[in-house]
Amino acid sequence: MSDDLVAKYGDARLPRYTSYPTAPAFSAVVGPDEYASGLADIGRAGPVSVYLHVPFCRSMCWYCGCHTSITRQDAPVGEYLDAISQEVELVSFAAGNDLPVKNVHFGGGTPTIMKPKQFSALMAKLSSAFALSADAGVAVEIDPRTLAAPMIDAFCEAGVDRASLGVQSFDPIVQAAINRPQSFEQTQTAVLGLRSAGVASINFDLIYGLPKQTVQSCVETVRLAAELRPERFAVFGYAHIPAFKKHQRLIDEASLPDASKRNEQAEAIAEELQKAGYQRVGLDHFALPEDQLALAARSGTMRRNFQGYTTDDCDSLIGLGASAIGRLPKGYMQNHVPLGLYAERVAAGVLPTAKGYLLSEEDDLRARVIERLMCDFEVDLARVSSGSGFDAGFLVERNDRLGDLATDGVVTISGDRIVVSQNARFMVRAVAAAFDAYFGSHGRTHSKAA
């Protein structure tokens, strides 16, 4: 793929398409009443997945794009967890008190900022409020620098079977540039502790495109990380959006790589991971061949949601906590972002929904097309649209963006089948955007495509 095409598509700012429509399309027209109605409609049809957002960290990593707050005190965390427990009760009541739950995911922020007793109490609350499956999958995002043995013991008791560890880079020069010092030894200790507690699936997050990062430092990070043999890697491009995340202004923009260098870093990481025995999965994940995610990718059953690529086959996701986003069959709902407003709404006995989006049949069709492209790098429009009441042809007709991609060799179109070219797969978000009816209409800045 030529440097011109890398610059043309790789430097574009595009959504990650973990949902469709993406969050900028959400509106305050959708609120607590619509959410309550959607929860009531789920009834016994489940099961569902649950995501709990813990928006606190002890220090700010300058690259961070998450909704999180810095606190040195434990009291704000405890008060927030009390509010989440209240929200669990509100959701349970609206859904009929017996909502079957198949998967639980703790994200952040830093979920392990909780005390072990608080984590155990929150799991007990979920078990009492929902019909939590005996073999439910429980995943936790972890900062290896703050993980202690008592929390690992609490994970063991709660049946945590998946853990995602932030690594980003082991290069001390890069770490200093993003305010995240983290030694290999700290990460190794965390992995060994989790393995001893029975955590069967471990994921490492790596980032390319960081300040002062080089291809060589990316390769060295992969070599060290692969020694610990996590089942999966998620490899993300750094999204520099200082207009939305003010702490990113602490990063020296002059030290950030351009689109071509970002692509070199991404491909170097991919090559090194494949040398280490990992299979490339989707746009930015890698997994050992026997891992469930790799198996799902090979069988065409992999899904994509707010946590990225997943084997989670639940059609509904309940989002709990400030800023959390959930999906129900009728659409998306997002909670209030400010912690105070979120807690105030919950304390008043009101679902803390701030905004959302109700899906039309066309939205649902476009969402399925985009998901298959993001997961499989190809889509059969006739198959995806079967039973939808739509002729798939309208998605291609007069689609200038798709036409440009075909002309440039990024995709091939054969009847109803659209395939992303092997050497252009890193541009798949640009292909997905060609099916996004709202792209460019909300004035929102996204991350670079490569």
FIVEXFI-471713 format. One record per residue (C-alpha): x, y negated, z negated; residue in three letters. Coordinates in steps of 0.5 Angstrom, whole numbers, plus 2048, in hexadecimal, padded with zeros to 3 digits. Layout:
// residues N
+-----+-----+-----+------+
!   u !   v !   w ! rest !
+-----+-----+-----+------+
!   X !   Y !   Z !  ALA !
...
+-----+-----+-----+------+
// end
This chain:
// residues 450
+-----+-----+-----+------+
!   u !   v !   w ! rest !
+-----+-----+-----+------+
! 800 ! 800 ! 800 !  MET !
! 803 ! 7F9 ! 802 !  SER !
! 805 ! 7F4 ! 7FD !  ASP !
! 800 ! 7EF ! 801 !  ASP !
! 7FA ! 7F4 ! 7FF !  LEU !
! 7FD ! 7F5 ! 7F8 !  VAL !
! 7FD ! 7ED ! 7F7 !  ALA !
! 7F6 ! 7ED ! 7FB !  LYS !
! 7F2 ! 7F2 ! 7F6 !  TYR !
! 7F7 ! 7F3 ! 7F1 !  GLY !
! 7F7 ! 7EC ! 7EE !  ASP !
! 7F0 ! 7EB ! 7EE !  ALA !
! 7EC ! 7EB ! 7E8 !  ARG !
! 7E7 ! 7F0 ! 7E7 !  LEU !
! 7E3 ! 7F3 ! 7E2 !  PRO !
! 7E5 ! 7FA ! 7DF !  ARG !
! 7DE ! 7FD ! 7E1 !  TYR !
! 7DD ! 801 ! 7DA !  THR !
! 7D6 ! 7FE ! 7DB !  SER !
! 7D2 ! 7FC ! 7E1 !  TYR !
! 7CF ! 7F6 ! 7E1 !  PRO !
! 7D5 ! 7F4 ! 7DD !  THR !
! 7D5 ! 7F0 ! 7D7 !  ALA !
! 7D4 ! 7E9 ! 7DA !  PRO !
! 7CE ! 7EB ! 7DD !  ALA !
! 7CB ! 7EC ! 7D6 !  PHE !
! 7C5 ! 7E7 ! 7D4 !  SER !
! 7C2 ! 7E5 ! 7CD !  ALA !
! 7BB ! 7E6 ! 7D0 !  VAL !
! 7BD ! 7ED ! 7CE !  VAL !
! 7BC ! 7ED ! 7C6 !  GLY !
! 7BA ! 7F1 ! 7C0 !  PRO !
! 7B3 ! 7F3 ! 7C3 !  ASP !
! 7B6 ! 7F6 ! 7C9 !  GLU !
! 7BB ! 7FA ! 7C5 !  TYR !
! 7B6 ! 7FD ! 7C0 !  ALA !
! 7B2 ! 7FF ! 7C6 !  SER !
! 7B7 ! 802 ! 7CA !  GLY !
! 7B9 ! 806 ! 7C3 !  LEU !
! 7B2 ! 808 ! 7C2 !  ALA !
! 7B2 ! 80B ! 7CA !  ASP !
! 7B8 ! 80F ! 7C8 !  ILE !
! 7B4 ! 813 ! 7C3 !  GLY !
! 7B6 ! 81A ! 7C3 !  ARG !
! 7B9 ! 81A ! 7CA !  ALA !
! 7C1 ! 819 ! 7C8 !  GLY !
! 7C6 ! 81B ! 7C6 !  PRO !
! 7C9 ! 814 ! 7C6 !  VAL !
! 7D0 ! 812 ! 7C4 !  SER !
! 7D2 ! 80C ! 7BF !  VAL !
! 7D7 ! 807 ! 7BF !  TYR !
! 7D9 ! 803 ! 7B9 !  LEU !
! 7DD ! 7FD ! 7BA !  HIS !
! 7E2 ! 7FB ! 7B4 !  VAL !
! 7E4 ! 7F4 ! 7B6 !  PRO !
! 7EA ! 7F3 ! 7B1 !  PHE !
! 7F1 ! 7F3 ! 7B1 !  CYS !
! 7F7 ! 7F1 ! 7AD !  ARG !
! 7FB ! 7EE ! 7B2 !  SER !
! 7F9 ! 7EB ! 7B9 !  MET !
! 7FD ! 7EE ! 7BF !  CYS !
! 7FD ! 7E9 ! 7C4 !  TRP !
! 7FB ! 7ED ! 7CA !  TYR !
! 7F5 ! 7EF ! 7C7 !  CYS !
! 7EE ! 7EE ! 7CA !  GLY !
! 7E9 ! 7F1 ! 7C5 !  CYS !
! 7E5 ! 7EE ! 7C0 !  HIS !
! 7E8 ! 7EE ! 7BA !  THR !
! 7EA ! 7EA ! 7B4 !  SER !
! 7F0 ! 7E9 ! 7B0 !  ILE !
! 7EF ! 7EB ! 7A8 !  THR !
! 7F4 ! 7EC ! 7A3 !  ARG !
! 7EF ! 7ED ! 79E !  GLN !
! 7EA ! 7F3 ! 79D !  ASP !
! 7E4 ! 7F0 ! 79B !  ALA !
! 7E2 ! 7EE ! 7A2 !  PRO !
! 7E3 ! 7F5 ! 7A4 !  VAL !
! 7DF ! 7F8 ! 79F !  GLY !
! 7D9 ! 7F2 ! 7A0 !  GLU !
! 7D9 ! 7F4 ! 7A7 !  TYR !
! 7D9 ! 7FB ! 7A6 !  LEU !
! 7D2 ! 7FA ! 7A2 !  ASP !
! 7CF ! 7F6 ! 7A8 !  ALA !
! 7D1 ! 7FC ! 7AC !  ILE !
! 7CD ! 801 ! 7A8 !  SER !
! 7C7 ! 7FD ! 7A8 !  GLN !
! 7C7 ! 7FD ! 7AF !  GLU !
! 7C8 ! 804 ! 7AF !  VAL !
! 7C1 ! 804 ! 7AB !  GLU !
! 7BE ! 7FF ! 7B0 !  LEU !
! 7C0 ! 803 ! 7B6 !  VAL !
! 7BE ! 80A ! 7B3 !  SER !
! 7B7 ! 807 ! 7B1 !  PHE !
! 7B6 ! 804 ! 7B8 !  ALA !
! 7B8 ! 80B ! 7BB !  ALA !
! 7B3 ! 80F ! 7B7 !  GLY !
! 7B8 ! 811 ! 7B2 !  ASN !
! 7BA ! 818 ! 7B5 !  ASP !
! 7BF ! 815 ! 7BB !  LEU !
! 7C3 ! 81B ! 7BD !  PRO !
! 7CB ! 819 ! 7BD !  VAL !
! 7D0 ! 81C ! 7C1 !  LYS !
! 7D6 ! 818 ! 7C1 !  ASN !
! 7D9 ! 812 ! 7BC !  VAL !
! 7DE ! 80D ! 7BE !  HIS !
! 7E1 ! 808 ! 7B9 !  PHE !
! 7E4 ! 802 ! 7BD !  GLY !
! 7E7 ! 7FC ! 7BB !  GLY !
! 7EB ! 7F8 ! 7B9 !  GLY !
! 7EE ! 7FD ! 7B5 !  THR !
! 7E9 ! 802 ! 7B2 !  PRO !
! 7EF ! 805 ! 7AD !  THR !
! 7EE ! 7FE ! 7AA !  ILE !
! 7E9 ! 801 ! 7A6 !  MET !
! 7EA ! 805 ! 79F !  LYS !
! 7EA ! 80D ! 7A0 !  PRO !
! 7E4 ! 80C ! 79B !  LYS !
! 7E0 ! 807 ! 79F !  GLN !
! 7E2 ! 80B ! 7A6 !  PHE !
! 7DF ! 811 ! 7A2 !  SER !
! 7D9 ! 80D ! 7A0 !  ALA !
! 7D7 ! 80B ! 7A7 !  LEU !
! 7D7 ! 812 ! 7A9 !  MET !
! 7D3 ! 814 ! 7A4 !  ALA !
! 7CE ! 80E ! 7A6 !  LYS !
! 7CE ! 811 ! 7AD !  LEU !
! 7CD ! 818 ! 7AB !  SER !
! 7C7 ! 816 ! 7A7 !  SER !
! 7C4 ! 811 ! 7AC !  ALA !
! 7C4 ! 815 ! 7B2 !  PHE !
! 7C4 ! 81C ! 7B4 !  ALA !
! 7CC ! 81D ! 7B4 !  LEU !
! 7CE ! 823 ! 7B8 !  SER !
! 7D2 ! 828 ! 7B4 !  ALA !
! 7D7 ! 828 ! 7B9 !  ASP !
! 7D6 ! 821 ! 7BB !  ALA !
! 7DD ! 81E ! 7BE !  GLY !
! 7E0 ! 818 ! 7BA !  VAL !
! 7E5 ! 814 ! 7BD !  ALA !
! 7E9 ! 80E ! 7B9 !  VAL !
! 7ED ! 809 ! 7BC !  GLU !
! 7F4 ! 808 ! 7B8 !  ILE !
! 7F9 ! 803 ! 7B7 !  ASP !
! 7FF ! 808 ! 7B5 !  PRO !
! 802 ! 803 ! 7B1 !  ARG !
! 7FD ! 803 ! 7AC !  THR !
! 7FB ! 80A ! 7AC !  LEU !
! 7FC ! 80D ! 7A5 !  ALA !
! 7FB ! 814 ! 7A2 !  ALA !
! 7F5 ! 813 ! 79E !  PRO !
! 7F1 ! 810 ! 7A4 !  MET !
! 7F4 ! 817 ! 7A8 !  ILE !
! 7F1 ! 81B ! 7A3 !  ASP !
! 7EA ! 817 ! 7A4 !  ALA !
! 7EA ! 818 ! 7AB !  PHE !
! 7EB ! 820 ! 7AA !  CYS !
! 7E5 ! 820 ! 7A5 !  GLU !
! 7E1 ! 81C ! 7AA !  ALA !
! 7E3 ! 821 ! 7B0 !  GLY !
! 7E6 ! 81C ! 7B4 !  VAL !
! 7E9 ! 81F ! 7BA !  ASP !
! 7EB ! 81A ! 7BF !  ARG !
! 7F0 ! 814 ! 7BD !  ALA !
! 7F2 ! 80E ! 7C2 !  SER !
! 7F9 ! 80B ! 7C0 !  LEU !
! 7FB ! 804 ! 7C2 !  GLY !
! 802 ! 805 ! 7C5 !  VAL !
! 802 ! 7FF ! 7CA !  GLN !
! 80A ! 7FF ! 7CB !  SER !
! 810 ! 802 ! 7C7 !  PHE !
! 815 ! 7FC ! 7CA !  ASP !
! 816 ! 7F8 ! 7C4 !  PRO !
! 817 ! 7F2 ! 7C8 !  ILE !
! 810 ! 7F3 ! 7CB !  VAL !
! 80E ! 7F4 ! 7C4 !  GLN !
! 810 ! 7EE ! 7C2 !  ALA !
! 80D ! 7EA ! 7C8 !  ALA !
! 806 ! 7ED ! 7C6 !  ILE !
! 807 ! 7EC ! 7BE !  ASN !
! 806 ! 7F4 ! 7BD !  ARG !
! 80C ! 7F7 ! 7BA !  PRO !
! 80B ! 7FF ! 7BA !  GLN !
! 811 ! 804 ! 7BA !  SER !
! 811 ! 80B ! 7BD !  PHE !
! 812 ! 80E ! 7B6 !  GLU !
! 80B ! 80A ! 7B3 !  GLN !
! 807 ! 80D ! 7B9 !  THR !
! 80A ! 814 ! 7B8 !  GLN !
! 809 ! 814 ! 7B1 !  THR !
! 801 ! 813 ! 7B3 !  ALA !
! 801 ! 818 ! 7B8 !  VAL !
! 804 ! 81D ! 7B3 !  LEU !
! 7FF ! 81B ! 7AE !  GLY !
! 7F9 ! 81C ! 7B3 !  LEU !
! 7FB ! 822 ! 7B5 !  ARG !
! 7FC ! 825 ! 7AE !  SER !
! 7F5 ! 823 ! 7AD !  ALA !
! 7F2 ! 827 ! 7B3 !  GLY !
! 7F1 ! 821 ! 7B8 !  VAL !
! 7F1 ! 825 ! 7BE !  ALA !
! 7F1 ! 81F ! 7C4 !  SER !
! 7F6 ! 819 ! 7C3 !  ILE !
! 7F6 ! 813 ! 7C8 !  ASN !
! 7FB ! 80E ! 7C9 !  PHE !
! 7FA ! 807 ! 7CC !  ASP !
! 7FF ! 804 ! 7D0 !  LEU !
! 7FF ! 7FD ! 7D3 !  ILE !
! 803 ! 7FB ! 7D9 !  TYR !
! 804 ! 7F3 ! 7DC !  GLY !
! 806 ! 7F1 ! 7D5 !  LEU !
! 80B ! 7EB ! 7D4 !  PRO !
! 812 ! 7ED ! 7D5 !  LYS !
! 810 ! 7F4 ! 7D7 !  GLN !
! 814 ! 7F8 ! 7DC !  THR !
! 813 ! 7FE ! 7E0 !  VAL !
! 819 ! 801 ! 7DC !  GLN !
! 816 ! 7FF ! 7D5 !  SER !
! 80F ! 802 ! 7D8 !  CYS !
! 813 ! 809 ! 7DA !  VAL !
! 817 ! 809 ! 7D3 !  GLU !
! 810 ! 808 ! 7CF !  THR !
! 80D ! 80E ! 7D3 !  VAL !
! 813 ! 813 ! 7D2 !  ARG !
! 812 ! 811 ! 7CA !  LEU !
! 80B ! 812 ! 7CA !  ALA !
! 80B ! 818 ! 7CE !  ALA !
! 80F ! 81B ! 7C9 !  GLU !
! 809 ! 81B ! 7C4 !  LEU !
! 805 ! 81F ! 7C9 !  ARG !
! 7FE ! 81B ! 7C8 !  PRO !
! 7F9 ! 81F ! 7CC !  GLU !
! 7F7 ! 818 ! 7D0 !  ARG !
! 7FA ! 811 ! 7D2 !  PHE !
! 7F6 ! 80B ! 7D4 !  ALA !
! 7FA ! 806 ! 7D7 !  VAL !
! 7F7 ! 7FF ! 7D8 !  PHE !
! 7FA ! 7F9 ! 7DC !  GLY !
! 7FA ! 7F3 ! 7D7 !  TYR !
! 7F5 ! 7EE ! 7D8 !  ALA !
! 7F7 ! 7E7 ! 7D7 !  HIS !
! 7F1 ! 7E3 ! 7D5 !  ILE !
! 7F3 ! 7DD ! 7D1 !  PRO !
! 7ED ! 7D9 ! 7D2 !  ALA !
! 7E9 ! 7DE ! 7CF !  PHE !
! 7EE ! 7E1 ! 7CA !  LYS !
! 7F2 ! 7DB ! 7C7 !  LYS !
! 7F7 ! 7DF ! 7C3 !  HIS !
! 7FA ! 7E1 ! 7CA !  GLN !
! 7FC ! 7DA ! 7CB !  ARG !
! 802 ! 7DC ! 7C7 !  LEU !
! 804 ! 7E1 ! 7CC !  ILE !
! 809 ! 7DE ! 7D1 !  ASP !
! 806 ! 7DE ! 7D8 !  GLU !
! 80C ! 7DD ! 7DB !  ALA !
! 80F ! 7E4 ! 7D9 !  SER !
! 809 ! 7E7 ! 7DC !  LEU !
! 80A ! 7EC ! 7E2 !  PRO !
! 806 ! 7EA ! 7E8 !  ASP !
! 801 ! 7EF ! 7EC !  ALA !
! 807 ! 7F3 ! 7F0 !  SER !
! 80B ! 7F4 ! 7E9 !  LYS !
! 805 ! 7F6 ! 7E6 !  ARG !
! 803 ! 7FB ! 7EB !  ASN !
! 80B ! 7FE ! 7EB !  GLU !
! 80A ! 7FE ! 7E3 !  GLN !
! 803 ! 802 ! 7E4 !  ALA !
! 806 ! 807 ! 7E9 !  GLU !
! 80C ! 808 ! 7E5 !  ALA !
! 808 ! 80A ! 7DF !  ILE !
! 804 ! 80E ! 7E3 !  ALA !
! 80A ! 812 ! 7E6 !  GLU !
! 80D ! 813 ! 7DF !  GLU !
! 807 ! 816 ! 7DC !  LEU !
! 806 ! 81B ! 7E2 !  GLN !
! 80D ! 81D ! 7E1 !  LYS !
! 80B ! 81E ! 7DA !  ALA !
! 806 ! 823 ! 7DC !  GLY !
! 800 ! 81E ! 7DC !  TYR !
! 7FA ! 81E ! 7E1 !  GLN !
! 7F8 ! 817 ! 7E4 !  ARG !
! 7F1 ! 816 ! 7E2 !  VAL !
! 7ED ! 811 ! 7E5 !  GLY !
! 7F0 ! 80A ! 7E5 !  LEU !
! 7F4 ! 809 ! 7DF !  ASP !
! 7F4 ! 810 ! 7DB !  HIS !
! 7F8 ! 816 ! 7DB !  PHE !
! 7F7 ! 81C ! 7D7 !  ALA !
! 7FA ! 823 ! 7D6 !  LEU !
! 7F7 ! 828 ! 7DC !  PRO !
! 7F3 ! 82C ! 7D6 !  GLU !
! 7F0 ! 826 ! 7D3 !  ASP !
! 7E9 ! 825 ! 7D3 !  GLN !
! 7EA ! 81E ! 7D7 !  LEU !
! 7EE ! 821 ! 7DC !  ALA !
! 7E9 ! 827 ! 7DD !  LEU !
! 7E3 ! 822 ! 7DE !  ALA !
! 7E7 ! 81E ! 7E3 !  ALA !
! 7E8 ! 825 ! 7E7 !  ARG !
! 7E1 ! 827 ! 7E7 !  SER !
! 7DE ! 820 ! 7E8 !  GLY !
! 7DB ! 81F ! 7E2 !  THR !
! 7DF ! 81A ! 7DF !  MET !
! 7DB ! 814 ! 7DC !  ARG !
! 7DD ! 80C ! 7DB !  ARG !
! 7DA ! 808 ! 7D5 !  ASN !
! 7DD ! 803 ! 7D0 !  PHE !
! 7E2 ! 807 ! 7CE !  GLN !
! 7E5 ! 808 ! 7D5 !  GLY !
! 7E5 ! 80F ! 7D8 !  TYR !
! 7E2 ! 814 ! 7D4 !  THR !
! 7DF ! 81B ! 7D4 !  THR !
! 7D9 ! 818 ! 7D0 !  ASP !
! 7D3 ! 81B ! 7D4 !  ASP !
! 7CD ! 817 ! 7CF !  CYS !
! 7C9 ! 812 ! 7D3 !  ASP !
! 7C8 ! 80D ! 7CD !  SER !
! 7CD ! 80A ! 7C9 !  LEU !
! 7CB ! 806 ! 7C2 !  ILE !
! 7D0 ! 800 ! 7C1 !  GLY !
! 7D1 ! 7FF ! 7B9 !  LEU !
! 7D4 ! 7F9 ! 7B7 !  GLY !
! 7D6 ! 7F1 ! 7B9 !  ALA !
! 7D7 ! 7F1 ! 7C0 !  SER !
! 7D5 ! 7F8 ! 7C2 !  ALA !
! 7D2 ! 7FA ! 7C8 !  ILE !
! 7CD ! 800 ! 7C9 !  GLY !
! 7CA ! 803 ! 7CF !  ARG !
! 7C3 ! 806 ! 7CF !  LEU !
! 7BF ! 809 ! 7D5 !  PRO !
! 7BC ! 802 ! 7D6 !  LYS !
! 7C2 ! 7FE ! 7D6 !  GLY !
! 7C8 ! 7FB ! 7D1 !  TYR !
! 7C7 ! 7F7 ! 7CB !  MET !
! 7CD ! 7F3 ! 7C7 !  GLN !
! 7CD ! 7F1 ! 7C0 !  ASN !
! 7CF ! 7EA ! 7BE !  HIS !
! 7D6 ! 7E9 ! 7BE !  VAL !
! 7D7 ! 7E4 ! 7B8 !  PRO !
! 7D8 ! 7E8 ! 7B2 !  LEU !
! 7D4 ! 7E3 ! 7AD !  GLY !
! 7CE ! 7E3 ! 7B2 !  LEU !
! 7CE ! 7EB ! 7B3 !  TYR !
! 7CE ! 7EC ! 7AC !  ALA !
! 7C8 ! 7E7 ! 7AB !  GLU !
! 7C4 ! 7EA ! 7B0 !  ARG !
! 7C5 ! 7F1 ! 7AD !  VAL !
! 7C4 ! 7EE ! 7A6 !  ALA !
! 7BD ! 7EC ! 7A8 !  ALA !
! 7BB ! 7F2 ! 7AB !  GLY !
! 7BB ! 7F1 ! 7B2 !  VAL !
! 7BF ! 7F5 ! 7B7 !  LEU !
! 7C5 ! 7F0 ! 7B9 !  PRO !
! 7C5 ! 7F0 ! 7C0 !  THR !
! 7C7 ! 7EA ! 7C4 !  ALA !
! 7C6 ! 7EB ! 7CB !  LYS !
! 7C6 ! 7F1 ! 7D0 !  GLY !
! 7C4 ! 7F3 ! 7D7 !  TYR !
! 7BE ! 7F7 ! 7D9 !  LEU !
! 7BF ! 7FB ! 7DF !  LEU !
! 7BB ! 7FB ! 7E5 !  SER !
! 7BB ! 802 ! 7EA !  GLU !
! 7C0 ! 7FE ! 7EF !  GLU !
! 7C5 ! 7FD ! 7E9 !  ASP !
! 7C5 ! 804 ! 7E6 !  ASP !
! 7C6 ! 806 ! 7ED !  LEU !
! 7CC ! 801 ! 7EE !  ARG !
! 7CF ! 803 ! 7E7 !  ALA !
! 7CF ! 80B ! 7E9 !  ARG !
! 7D3 ! 809 ! 7F0 !  VAL !
! 7D8 ! 805 ! 7EC !  ILE !
! 7D9 ! 80A ! 7E7 !  GLU !
! 7DA ! 810 ! 7EC !  ARG !
! 7DF ! 80B ! 7EF !  LEU !
! 7E3 ! 809 ! 7E9 !  MET !
! 7E3 ! 811 ! 7E7 !  CYS !
! 7E4 ! 815 ! 7ED !  ASP !
! 7E6 ! 80F ! 7F2 !  PHE !
! 7E1 ! 811 ! 7F7 !  GLU !
! 7D9 ! 811 ! 7F7 !  VAL !
! 7D4 ! 815 ! 7FB !  ASP !
! 7CF ! 80F ! 7FC !  LEU !
! 7C9 ! 814 ! 7FE !  ALA !
! 7CA ! 819 ! 7F8 !  ARG !
! 7CB ! 813 ! 7F3 !  VAL !
! 7C5 ! 810 ! 7F6 !  SER !
! 7C1 ! 816 ! 7F6 !  SER !
! 7BA ! 815 ! 7F2 !  GLY !
! 7BB ! 80E ! 7F1 !  SER !
! 7B6 ! 80C ! 7F7 !  GLY !
! 7BC ! 808 ! 7FA !  PHE !
! 7BF ! 809 ! 801 !  ASP !
! 7C6 ! 809 ! 7FF !  ALA !
! 7C8 ! 805 ! 806 !  GLY !
! 7C6 ! 7FE ! 803 !  PHE !
! 7CC ! 7FF ! 7FE !  LEU !
! 7D1 ! 7FF ! 805 !  VAL !
! 7CD ! 7FA ! 80A !  GLU !
! 7CF ! 7F3 ! 80A !  ARG !
! 7D4 ! 7F5 ! 804 !  ASN !
! 7DA ! 7F0 ! 806 !  ASP !
! 7DE ! 7F2 ! 800 !  ARG !
! 7DE ! 7F9 ! 802 !  LEU !
! 7DF ! 7F8 ! 809 !  GLY !
! 7E6 ! 7F4 ! 808 !  ASP !
! 7E8 ! 7FA ! 803 !  LEU !
! 7E7 ! 7FF ! 809 !  ALA !
! 7EA ! 7FA ! 80E !  THR !
! 7F0 ! 7FA ! 809 !  ASP !
! 7F1 ! 801 ! 808 !  GLY !
! 7EF ! 801 ! 801 !  VAL !
! 7E9 ! 806 ! 802 !  VAL !
! 7E6 ! 80A ! 808 !  THR !
! 7DE ! 80A ! 809 !  ILE !
! 7DC ! 811 ! 80D !  SER !
! 7D4 ! 811 ! 80D !  GLY !
! 7D2 ! 810 ! 805 !  ASP !
! 7D9 ! 812 ! 803 !  ARG !
! 7DD ! 80D ! 800 !  ILE !
! 7E4 ! 80F ! 7FE !  VAL !
! 7EA ! 80B ! 7FB !  VAL !
! 7F0 ! 80C ! 7FF !  SER !
! 7F5 ! 810 ! 7FB !  GLN !
! 7FB ! 80A ! 7FB !  ASN !
! 7F6 ! 805 ! 7F9 !  ALA !
! 7F2 ! 808 ! 7F3 !  ARG !
! 7F5 ! 803 ! 7EE !  PHE !
! 7F0 ! 7FE ! 7F2 !  MET !
! 7EA ! 802 ! 7F1 !  VAL !
! 7E7 ! 7FC ! 7EC !  ARG !
! 7E7 ! 7F8 ! 7F3 !  ALA !
! 7E3 ! 7FE ! 7F6 !  VAL !
! 7DE ! 7FE ! 7F0 !  ALA !
! 7DE ! 7F6 ! 7F1 !  ALA !
! 7DB ! 7F7 ! 7F8 !  ALA !
! 7D5 ! 7FA ! 7F5 !  PHE !
! 7D4 ! 7F5 ! 7EF !  ASP !
! 7CE ! 7F1 ! 7F1 !  ALA !
! 7D0 ! 7EC ! 7EC !  TYR !
! 7D8 ! 7EC ! 7ED !  PHE !
! 7DA ! 7E4 ! 7ED !  GLY !
! 7D3 ! 7E2 ! 7EA !  SER !
! 7D5 ! 7E0 ! 7E3 !  HIS !
! 7DB ! 7DD ! 7E3 !  GLY !
! 7DF ! 7E2 ! 7DE !  ARG !
! 7E6 ! 7E3 ! 7DF !  THR !
! 7E8 ! 7EA ! 7DF !  HIS !
! 7EF ! 7EE ! 7DF !  SER !
! 7F3 ! 7EF ! 7E5 !  LYS !
! 7F1 ! 7F5 ! 7E9 !  ALA !
! 7F8 ! 7F8 ! 7E9 !  ALA !
+-----+-----+-----+------+
// end
